[in-house]
Amino acid sequence: MRVTEKGQVTIPKDIRDRLDIKPGSEVEFVVAEEGVMLVKNGDAADAFKDFDAWARSVQGTFDTAGMTADEYVDWLRGPRDDLDRH
């Protein structure tokens, strides 16, 4: 997505449809450590403002039973015929 000289971007249609954003809708950009989130209406922004604090509060609480991230994803996904052919 490219920013115009006026600092504008076009919100892709699939996102506008999903969030029901129409001409005249109010949106807000919420800044987080990893980037920026687009939020429809000012009310929803509060749900994201403390996202980083929430993420820090749950850090290390997820038990993968010693599996690496790849092993865990494989376990979640289950056997894949297209990849596990012998």
N, C-alpha and C positions, 0 to 999 in steps of 0.2 A: 504494500500500500504506500503510495507516495503522498507526501504533504505538499500542498500548493504553496505558492509564494505568500498567500494570505494566511497560512497555517491551517488550512482546511484539509480534511480527509473525507472520503466517501465511505459510509458504513455499508459493507456488502449487503445485498438484498436478503440473503439467507439469514443473516444476523438481525436485520430490521424486521423480517417476518417473525423470527423466533421470539424477539422481545416486543413485538407489536409496536415498533417505532414507526410513526407516521409523521408527515410534515406538521410541525408545530409541537411535537412531543418534546418533553424536557429530558435531557440526558446529563450525566455528570461523569467526569473522569476522576477516578479515585487512585491516588498514588500509593503504591506499596513498595517494599524493598526491591522486589524482582521486576517491577514494571508498573504499568498503568492498566486499570480496568475501566471499561465503559459500563455505566450502570444507568438503566432507565429510571427516571424520576429521582428526586432527592431523597425520598424515604428509604429506598433500597440501599443507598450508599452506606448507611450505618451498619448494615450487615457485613460490609467488606472492610470498613475502617480498621477494625481490630483483627483482621485476618492474620497478620504477622504475629501478633501476640498469641492468638489461638494456636498457630502452627508451632510456636516455641513451647507452648504449654503441653502439647501432646508429643513433642519430639522425644523419641526413644521409648515410647509406650507401646509400639507395635511389635509384636513378637513373631518373627518369621521362623522360629524353631531352628535357628542357625543357618537357614538357607541364604544364599546370596540373592541379590535382586533378580538376576536372570533365572535362578533355580525357582524362586518364588513365582515369577510370572509363568514359567513353564508348568508349575504345579497348579496354578489358578486356571490356566488355559486348558490343561489336559493334553492327552496325546493328539498330535496333528498328523493326519495321514499324509498331507502334502510335504511334510518335513521329516517324518520319522520312518521313511521307507527303508527296508533292509533287504 
